[in-house]
Each structure stands twice: as structure tokens, then as C-alpha cells.
Amino acid sequence: MKKVPEMTQSLLHVLKSPPDQITRELMKELGKDRQVVEFKLYGENDYERLVELVFAADQVISWR
């Protein structure tokens, strides 16, 4: 019997400010075994790209 490959879940982290150490650790833990993308609102102004990333992600987390 042929095994069906598991699909990797995608996770988008939207950062409103630079993350502190605790936030980084949480992001790392939540991103295990996932395809992770970070969008830095404090550094990027490409909101069209942000919208595309939001709709493409399986899960989105916004951080302060």
C-alpha cells in the first residue's frame, strides 16, 4: 500500500515590533515541523505581499 505524504502546514508570523527573546522562543516552538514565514510590519511596507501571505498561510499569528 502506498503511503500518502503528509502536507506541511504553513505558519505566518506578523511582527509589529522586533521580538524579544521570549517571543523568539515561542515562535521557534510553534514553528516546529511547519513552513514558517515572518513579515515585519516595522520594516516592510509591502501590504499587497502581506495580504498574499495571509491568504496562503494555514495559520497566522500577530505579535506585538
C-alpha positions in Angstrom: 0.0 0.0 0.0 1.3 3.4 -1.0 1.8 5.9 1.9 0.2 9.3 1.4 2.8 12.1 2.1 1.9 14.4 4.9 1.4 18.0 3.9 3.4 20.6 5.8 1.3 23.3 7.5 2.3 26.8 6.9 2.6 29.5 9.6 2.9 33.2 9.1 4.3 35.4 12.0 3.3 39.0 11.6 5.6 41.1 13.8 4.6 44.6 14.9 7.9 45.3 16.5 11.2 43.5 16.9 10.6 40.3 19.0 12.2 39.8 22.4 13.9 36.6 23.5 10.7 35.0 24.9 8.7 35.8 21.7 11.5 34.3 19.6 11.5 31.1 21.6 7.7 30.9 21.3 7.9 31.5 17.6 10.5 28.8 17.2 8.5 26.3 19.2 5.3 27.0 17.3 7.1 26.7 14.0 8.4 23.2 14.6 7.6 20.9 11.6 6.0 23.8 9.7 6.9 26.0 6.9 7.4 29.4 8.6 7.3 32.9 7.1 7.9 36.1 9.0 6.5 39.5 8.0 8.0 42.5 9.8 5.4 45.3 9.9 8.0 47.6 11.5 10.3 47.1 8.5 8.2 46.2 5.4 5.5 48.3 3.8 4.5 45.8 1.1 0.9 45.3 2.2 -0.1 43.5 -1.0 2.5 40.9 -0.2 1.2 40.7 3.4 -2.3 40.0 2.1 -1.0 37.3 -0.2 0.9 35.7 2.7 -2.2 35.8 4.9 -4.3 34.0 2.4 -1.6 31.5 1.6 -0.9 30.6 5.2 -2.7 27.8 7.2 -2.2 29.8 10.4 -1.4 33.5 11.1 -0.1 34.8 14.4 0.3 38.5 15.0 2.9 39.5 17.6 3.3 42.9 19.4 
